[in-house]
Amino acid sequence: MSSFLTLEGRRSKRILSKNPRGSLVVNLERNQKRFPCLVLDSSQDGFRVRSSFHLRRGQIVEVILDADPLNAVRCNVIWIGKTGSRHEGEAGLETVQAISVLPMYCHSF
């Protein structure tokens, strides 16, 4: 990750989502569960999402955008919006790794 900060104090520019629908894949007691979310904005370093599912700082999740359902992005939850604040229900996710859902190889016959 880049340590360069923009004038606003961010490492990279945020881009508002045109198609904000997506999913969060979360491990719950060794079972993966998929929850709907809204991707409010993104940058090369991560996402800001809104979800009814309760996340915790340090938790690893995967983001799957409805616009690109064959790719998932593994992220670390770095902040949670405080109850009663304008960011309640939101979380900041830092990109850890992009994951392709497609198999590594294909056979052609």
N, C-alpha and C positions, 0 to 999 in steps of 0.2 A: 504494500500500500504506500502511496505517496505521502510524504509528510509536508508537502507544500500546501500552504493555506491561502485561500483567496482573500480578497479585501473584506468579505463578509465573515471571515473566520472559518470558512469551509475549505476542505481539501479539493473539492471539485464542484462544478456547477450542477445544481439540481434542475431536473427536467420534469415538468408536470406531466402526468400520465394522460394520454389521449384515450386509452382503453384501460381503465383502472381495475378491472376485475382480474382476480387471481386466486391462488390458494396457498395456504401455508401447510407444509407437511411437518408434523411434529411427532417425535417419539414419546409415547405415553406407556409407561410400564412395559417397555420392549415391543410395543405395537405401534406401527406408524398409523397416524390418523391425519386426514386431510380436512382442513377447515377453510371456508371461503374468507376472502379478505379483499380490501380495496387497496391498491397501490397508489398512494397519493402523489408521490414523486419518487424519482430515482436519480442516481448519479453513477459515475463509474465505480464508486466505492460502496454503494449500497442502496437501500430503499427506506422510505417512510411509509408504513402500512397502518391501516385501521382494521381491527378485527374484534369480534365479540369474544374470542378465545383469550384467556389470560396467559400471558407470557411472563418470563422472568429474565432478568439480566444474566448474561452468560450462556443462556440456552442456545443450542444449535437448532436451526430450522431450515427448511428449504422453501424457496419461493418459486411458484410456477405461475407464469402469466398466461391468461386465457388466450392472448394473442400469439403465444409461442409455447403451446402445451407440451412439446417434445423436449424442452430444455428446462432444467431446474437450476437454481442458484442457491448454493449452501451459504447460509448467513449466520452470524453471531448477533444475538439481541444485545444492543449496547445501551439502549435507554427505553424507558417505559413512561408514557404520559401520566402525570400525577392526577389522582382523583380530584375532580372539581376544576382542573385547569382546562385551557382551550385544547390541550393535547390529550385529554382523557380518551382512552380507547385506542391510542396510537402507540406505535413502537418504532424505534430506529434500528435498522438492521445493517450490519457491516458485512460486505461480501467476503466470503472465505474462499469459495471455489465454485466454478460453473460445472454443471453435470449434464451430460447428454443422456437422454432417456432412451435413445436409439441404441441397438446393439453395436458393438465395436466393429463388426464385420458383416458382410452380406454375401450370400451365395447367389450367383446368377446361373440359370440353367438354359 
